[in-house]
Amino acid sequence: MRAVRLLAVLPFAVLASGVGFAQAPPAFEVASIHPSAEQMDRATVGMHIDGAQFRMNYQSLRNYVAMAFAMRPGQVVGPDWLAQSRFDVAAKIPDGVSATHVPEMLQQLLASRFQLQFHRDQREFPVYVLTAAKDGVKLKASESAPGEEVRPGNLNVTGTGSGQGVAVDLGGGSSFTLANNRLEVTKVTMESLANVLRLMMDRPVIDPTGVAGTYDVLLELTPDDYQAALIRSAVNQGVVLPPAALSVLDNVAGDPFSNQLDRFGLHLDSRKSPLDVIVIDSIRRTPTDN
């Protein structure tokens, strides 16, 4: 399988949760956008936030729109070419502005540099719904230092990955590692767990459990399910893989996690549900000058 390095694999729903504005949303202070270099043997794709510096690599316009609105690419409706041209973005987050505002700043960037115009709609999609057993979940509660507040996505977000695994620091002590036939998730809320799972699955994951607190979860996977989760994590981040790699997904279940989650009083139910979509009315193929 093609080698993949993920600067970060972070669902923007984590960053966007709980964000609202009484005033105009903030914008990046400085932003440069360049076409991505062609990547043959190795793909560098994903997001990196380090202090005030934001970088996004090798993403299609469809992916940028999806990230800006905390959606999966399939929830962005527009012309086919949206998934083809790829761009790198480097930008500065204004002083005093939290990383939780990155999605809104991406929206501003798409509007100003690509003249994005859109409207919202709803369409029905296959989804997985995370459910909790009637007698409660059997998860290990995370240990926190006195006074520590876990805010995934509100601190530095870094990660590395390859064909041998992915490791991501979500910030605030929260992290996940997919390696050695296991998924290990540390100090996550149920919403964050659903967002982590959706990165490695074939459809969105919804969390209506209402379970509070943060937890540590370790899920053992079969070699086939582990390989499929790795491939899906790459595909869901916009990596273009060869047909031989994608063919692995033809012979595995779309849900590799339910059997393990059952041990903890959790399950993923397959359903159809209306989800928000972004319908693109108009957008430039290339950005205005830096």
N, C-alpha and C positions, 0 to 999 in steps of 0.2 A: 504494500500500500504506500502511496505517496506520503512522504514525511510531511508533517504539519506542525508548525509552531504557532500556538495561540498566545498572543500577548495578553489577552484576557478573554475568558468566555463568561460573560456576565449578562444575564437577562435584564434588559432595561426596565422591566416591570419592577425589579428590586429597587433600582434607582428612583423610579418615578412614583413609587407608592407614597401616599400621604403628601404629595406636593400640590400646593395651590397658590394662587397669586391674587392679591388684592390690587396690585399695580401691574404695570406692563412687565412681562417676563424678561429676565436678563438675557444678554447676548454675549457671545465670545468677544473678548477685547480685540484679538488679532486672530485671523484664521487664514491658512493657506490650503488650497485644494489642488492636487495634481493627479493626472492619470497614473494609475498603478503600473509599475513595471511588470512585464510578463514573467510569471513564475513557473518554471518548468519542472524541476526536480524537488523543489521545496516550497511550501506555501507559508507565508507569514500573514496571518489574518487575525483580526480581532481588535480589541480596545485596550488602551492603557491609560490610566489616570495616575499621575504622579504629582502630588501637590497641585499647582495651578496649571500643569501641562496636560493637555488631552491629545491623544493620538488615536486615529482609527485607520487601519490598513486593509487594502485589498478588498474593499466592499463595493458591491453594486449599488446603484441608486435605489433599487427596490429594498435592499437591506438597510440603507441609511434611513429611508422613510419608515420602515418597520421599527427600527430602533428608536427613532424620534418619537414614535407614538406608542412604544411598548407593546408591539404586536409581532407576530410571526410574519415572515415574508409572504406567506399565502393569504394574509389578510390585507395585502396591498393590491388593489385592482388598478391596472394600467397597461400600457403597451408592453409587448414582449421584450423590447430592447432595454427596458429598465433593469433586467437581470444580466445584461451583457457587459456594458462598459463599467470599469471599476476605477475607484478613486481612493487616494490617500488624503486624510485630513489631519492637519496639525493646528492646534488652537490653544489660546490662553484663556483660562477661566478667570473672570474678574476677581480681584481681591475681596475676600469676605463672602464669596458666593460658594455654597456647598456643591459638591459633586452630584447631589440629588437633583440639581437643576440642569444637568447635562442634556436630558431629552428635550426640554424646552429650548435650550440654546441650539440644539441641532435643528429643531423646527424653524427657528429664526434664520439659521444659516441656509437651510434649503429654500426658504422663501426669498431671501435676499440674493443668493448667488445662483440658484437654479430657477428662480421665479415659480416655485411650486404653488399651484392652486389646487384645492381639493374640496371634497365634501365627505361627510361621514354617512355610513349606512350600516345595516346589519344583514348578515347572511348566516345560514345554518352550516355548521361544520361538525365533523366527527371530533370528539374530545374525550379526554380521560378526566373523570371526576374523582378526586381524592376523598375517600370516605373513612370515617372512624368507626370502630366497633362500638356497639351499645354499651359494653362494659368498660370502655375507655381505652386509650392507647397505652402500650407497654414500652415506652421509649425511655432512654436514659437522659435525664435532664442535664443540661450543660452546667458546668461549674463556672461561676463568674466571680471575679474579684470584687470586693466590697465597693459599691458605688459605680460599678462598670455598667455602661449602657451599650448594648449591642445594636449598631446601626449599619447593617450591611450596605455597602455602596457609598457610605458617607465619609469613608476614609480612603487611603490609597488602595487601589485595586490593581493587582498584578497577577500574572500567571504564566506558566510555561506548559508546553505540550509537544508531543511527537506521536509517531505511530505506536510508541510503547506506553502512552498514557498522557493524562492531563492533570495538572495541579493548579488550583486557582485560590488566591487569597481574596475574599470578598470584602475584607476590612472589618474592623471591630471585633476581631477574634473569630469571625466566621470564615469557613473555607470548605472546599471539597476537592477530593482527589479521585480520579478514575484511573486505576492502574492495577496490574497483577490480578485481574479477574475480580475486582471488587470496587464498589463505590463507597467512599468514606466521606461523610458529611459532618461537619463540626459546627456547633453553636448556630443552628438555623431555626427560624420560625417555620410553622407549617406552610405559610405562603412562600417563603424562600425555598423550602424543600420542593414544593410543586414547581417553582421556576427552575430549579436545578434539574429536576427530572425531565422537564419539557425540552431541555437542551439535547437530550439523548433519546428522544422518542419521536414517533412519526406523527404526532398531533399535539395540540395544546393540552396542558394539565391545569385544571381548575381546583382551587382549594376553598370549599364551603364548610370545612370542618368546624371552624370556630374554636379550635384547640389553641390555647394560649401557651406562652413560654418558649424557650429555646432548647434544642435537643441535639444530641450526637447520635448519628445513625450509621451503621455499617451493613451494607448489602453485598452478599456474596453472589457472583454471577457465574454461569457456565462459560467456558471459553467462547462458544458461539455468540451468546448474548453479550458478552464483554466486547467482542470484536464489532458487533452490530452497534453497540452504544458508542464506541469510538468513532465509527464511520458516521453515524447520525450527528454526533457532536460537531464533526467537521462540516458536514453538509448543511446543518442548521446555522452555521456561521459563515456560509457563503463560499466554502472551499469547493472548487470544481475537481472532482475525483474521476479517475478513469473508469470505464464501464466494468472492468474486472473487479474493482473494489465495490462498486455499487451493487454488483450482482450478489454479493454476500447478503444483502437485505432481502433478496427474494425468498430465502429459505429460513428466515427467523421470524419470530413473533414481533409485532410492533410494540408490545409491552413486555420487556424483560424483567420488570421489577416486582410485579404483584405477588409472586410466590414468596419472595423475601419480605415484602411489606406486611403480608398476612401475619407473620410472626410477631409483629409489633402492634397489631390491632389496626392496621391501615390496609386499604385496598384501592385499586384503580378500576373504576367502573367505566366501561365503554358506552358512550351515549352520543347523541347529537344535541347540539345546543346553539342558539343564536349568538354570534360574536360580532363585535364591532369590526368594521372594515373601513379603510381609507380608500376612497375612489379618487384617482388623480384626474383632474380636469385638464391641466396643462402643466408642462415642466420642460425645461431646457435639457438638451442632450449633453451640453457642456456648461461649466460654470462661467460666470463673468470673471474678468481678470482679477488676480490676487492684488 
